[in-house]
Amino acid sequence: MVTAMLDDVQHGTKHDTDHDERVWAIAATVCDPEVPVLTIEDLGILRSARREGDKAVVTLTPTYSGCPAMGVLRDEVTAALLAAGYADAEVVLVLSPAWTTDWMTEAGKAKLEDYGIAPPTGTARVGAQSGPVRLQLSVRCPQCGSLRTSELSRFGSTACKALYTCADCLEPFDYFKVH
């Protein structure tokens, strides 16, 4: 069963029954506790959802293996499923394949910017790819849109973000790092 679940996660498949869509829809309403404007679906950590009898099973991939929010997310997803009438709920954490910002939805990236966090730009380029390597020369300020920004610290309010400042509006802001 674990191998089948890993195959589903690696290939990004969702099961096709109405109950599975319902489990997905319920889990997808849970917000990230560190960035509350993003749902776990927006963030791309919701990997699969299915029903096994009266039990709902949801698979999540943390943004990184030591993410402190995963305990809270496990509890929130479980509570949402139990409140929706499932007799039992299980949240499985899967570390492989590793999460990447490429899994974030475009809607999620827009929500980040509206919230004042610069969204990740570019792709994580997971795996061997040929061609030119893209360099990021600046991060656009989510407050004023300026490109005259600089990194103050590689780590911001959480490990997945860096702290930047804008030379035009003088505001500090988080940048959700590409990884």
Sequence and secondary structure as in RCSB ss.txt:
>XXXX:A:sequence
MVTAMLDDVQHGTKHDTDHDERVWAIAATVCDPEVPVLTIEDLGILRSARREGDKAVVTLTPTYSGCPAMGVLRD
EVTAALLAAGYADAEVVLVLSPAWTTDWMTEAGKAKLEDYGIAPPTGTARVGAQSGPVRLQLSVRCPQCGSLRTS
ELSRFGSTACKALYTCADCLEPFDYFKVH
>XXXX:A:secstr
 HHHHHHHHHTT    SHHHHHHHHHHTT B SSSTTSBHHHHT EEEEEEETTEEEEEE  SSTT TTHHHHHH
HHHHHHHHTT SEEEEEE  SS   GGGS HHHHHHHHHHTEE   S    S   S          TTT  S EE
EEES  SSTTEEEEEETTT  EEEEE   
